[in-house]
Amino acid sequence: MQRLLLSFAAISGFLSVCLGAFAAHGLKHHIAAESFVIWQTGVQYQVYHALALLAVGLLYQTQASKALKLSGLAFILGSFLFSGSLYALALGAPKALGVITPVGGLSFLVGWAALVVHALRR
């Protein structure tokens, strides 16, 4: 589990830097300003949760728990659903895809709540 969490944290951090640079240096001039802001929001939340996932992965080494595992998995799912749907919307995906974004946000909230539970039980 720790290898999965740390690997995904590193991949997600790497991709968020790539996607942010891609937007700033190439995409910015090819999409509407509103779409650029949507893209940047996806990158921002992906970076935040890559760092959170890194912390969860490091904690898992010495404090493994079901709550910590849930936190990490929820952060991974949230990154795919929240940031992924924002990237797609920024690139012109149908607006109906926007219903996925709040599910990703809810997944982030589950991850943070599970982290609180883990902390309180320690």
Secondary structure as UniProt FT lines:
FT   HELIX           2..25
FT   HELIX           27..29
FT   HELIX           33..63
FT   HELIX           66..78
FT   HELIX           79..83
FT   HELIX           84..90
FT   TURN            91..92
FT   HELIX           95..99
FT   HELIX           100..121
//
